[in-house]
Amino acid sequence: MPKIRYQKRFEKSYVKLPTSTRKKVDKALRLLAKNPRHPSLHTKPIKGAAGIYEARVDSSYRMTYERLPGDILLLRVVGKHADTLKNP
């Protein structure tokens, strides 16, 4: 299982989310920690951003992460789909 690390940017964007969305993010993070390719995450690389991936939280929200050596996933940002992918 990969280790999860957080950028400050992810933490700041997380606390701004509605409580109901934070619960969904928490669930997505548990799935990501167990299996980054879990089908419900719809994980895929972001075009034009080498080494950065997006994972689905729900139909409106996404989170982005980077795979680092040592089986570490560095979470970068979470938010509305379009906003998150503008600056992953």
N, C-alpha and C positions, 0 to 999 in steps of 0.2 A: 504494500500500500504506500502511495506517495505521502510525503509530508507536505503540509499546507503552511505557507507563509503569506503574510499580508503586507502590501504597500500601504503607507499612510493614506494615500488617495482612496484606496478601497475602503478603509475604515471610515474615512470622512463621508464617502458616498453612502455607505451602509447605514450609518446613524440617521441620515436624512430620509431614509425610506419609511413608508407607512409600516406600522407594526405587522399588519397582515402580510406584507411583502417580505419583511425581514424573516418571518417564519418560513416562507417559501425559500428564501435564500439559504437559511440554515439547513433545510432539508436537502437542497441542491448541493451544499457544501459537504454534507455527510455522504451523499452519493459520489461526489467527485473524489473524496478521500478514499472511498472503497474501490471505485472503478471509474477512472476518468472517461471511459468509453460507454458508460451506462446509457442505454437507449433513450431514456427520458430527458437526458441532458442535451441531446442533439449537438454534441461537441463537434466543432469543425474549425479549421484554420481560418484566420481572417485574411482576406485577399489584400495584398499591399502592405501587410504588417508581418514580416517574416518572424516565425517562432512564437507568434501570439495566437491564442485560440479563444473562441467564444463558447460559452455554455449557456443553455437556456434555463431560466428560473421559472418563467411562465410565458404566456403568449406575448406579454408586453415588456418583460424585463430580461436582461442578459448580464452576464458577468464575463470578464476577460481574465485570462491568466497566461503565464509563460512557463514553459517547462525548463527547469534548470538541472544541471548535473546533480547527481546524488538523489535522483527520484524526488525532486522538490517541485511543487507547483506554487508559483508566486502569483497571488491574486492581485490584479491591477486596478480594476474598477467594476462597479455594479450600478446599473441604472436602466432607464428606458432604452429600449432596443436601439433606436436611431442615435440617441445621444452617446451611448456607450461605444458604438462602432465608429463614431466620428473621431474619437481620440482614445483608441483602445489601450 
